[in-house]
Amino acid sequence: MALAKNRRRERGVDYWPGFVDALSTLLLAIMFLLTVFVLAQFLLSREISGRDEALNRLNSQIAELTELLALEKSNSQDFEDQLANLQSSLAASENERSRLQQLLSQGTGSSDAANARIGDLTNQLNQEQQLSARAASQVELLNRQIAALRAQIAAVEQALQASEAKDASSQAQIADLGRRLNVALAQRVQELNRYRSDFFGRLREILSDRENIRIVGDRFVFQSEVLFPVGGSELDDAGHVEMDKLAAALLDLAKEIPAEINWVLRVDGHTDNSPLSGAGRYRDNWELSSARATSVVKYLISKGVPANRLVAAGFGEFQPIAPGDTPEAKSQNRRIELKLTER
């Protein structure tokens, strides 16, 4: 009876609710870490599709996952240390129990006290075994989580490498396309230059008897007096004759130029720097130069030259080719320029 009373008194002290609270707190912390990890995984899966910015975000997420992995490893190490401590305590309890049982069998000491001590140690041993089992399961769970984290980090690294490889391939394709485009443009320019040379050669043969028609650089230049009356913008009879020759040469050339070359004949009107009075048909040299260029274009269209192959532009007196205010310089600056170019 005395032994039973002592056991009830010993059982009245319960230390385990504190351990249960501690374990619950630990589980909540682990669940929070898992929640953080799941959220990080979701963010990673959304951000992988980008290029340079996505790569930076992936690197950031990898750093965060690495920190989580280090934290999980630290927690795993703590659980392993706790398990080792529990196992050590369990071994000590088993040794104590064996010693007391040996003392009891030899009849030394108080039998009741020894039995009470043995019962208490037995309860502690059972509880420690339960804690040890729980800690072992927690360590196993953390190990599985660490393995899952490593697998996910490996998958993210593979996706990052694939994205970098795709970006490198795209850059190579862009460089190749740029090189091919430059080659094609150079070929088109060479072809257009060849047809421009042929066109100028034909015009030189057709118009070689006129001193006031000449080639300047890549342009064929008509002095205004050849085509227009003084101060006027309508072609005179001599201008019709010269434009008929030009239209015939242009129509022959249009048949030879391939359709894929998008060429135009630009007609530029220029005047000298003598200001207009403003009382006549044109207020200034801008309007006069534009009207003369437009007159040439309209006449060529009337002779069958496609309108989409002609461009008219007026430059007034602001693009002189001869400096000075002498009559000779002004005569040279009053001109119509023809340039075969690409649209």
Order of alpha helices (4+ residues) and beta strands (2+ residues): alpha-alpha-alpha-alpha-beta-beta-alpha-alpha-beta-alpha-beta-alpha-beta
